[in-house]
Each structure stands twice: as C-alpha cells, then as structure tokens.
Amino acid sequence: FQHYYITNNLRFNAKCRIMTTFHDEIEIEDMDYDEDEEVYYYPCPCGDLFSISKEELENGEEIAKCPSCSLMIKVIYDHDDYLKSTARTAVQQTS
C-alpha cells in the first residue's frame, strides 16, 4: 500500500487514485451565485469562470472547474450547513 502525503492544496481522490492539485481554495461566500441557473461562479485567471452547481454542492462535491482551462478550485463550505440553508430557502419560497 502506497502512502500519499497531502499538503494544503493537494487532495487524494480515492475513487480515481490520483492526486488533484487546486489552483486555490475559495470560501463559498466569496463566490457569485446565479439564482436562475442555480450555479456558483468565481473568476478564473484565464478570463473565464470556475463554476459549481447547487446540485453538485448538495451532493457533497467541492471542486469547481473552469470550462476553458484545466484549473480547478476547492470550494470551502460546510455540507450540513449548506443543506440546512437550502432547505430553509425552499420552505420560504413555497410560503
């Protein structure tokens, strides 16, 4: 069994058995949210935008990708708090 040492911008992906390098780690509060598309965006150095959908976040995903280059960012958020927040918002919208 090989041991992998993880540093602050590296993460071991057990499913793929690869190391993922992140361009940066960004708090979800620092991202822009498009309510119509239900997608969070953050500027990429290439000029495009990193994106991650509300559905991906609800499913526990934490990697936002840029469609124009190979860069990825890790989205920092508390999954349980996020689920509670989206559930409250859904209830408020139906009331």
Secondary structure, 3 states (H helix, E strand, C coil): CCCCCCCCCEEEECCCCEEEECCEEEEHHHCEEECCCCEEEEECCCCCEEEEEHHHHHCCCCEEECCCCCCEEEEECCHHHHHHHHHHHHHHHHC
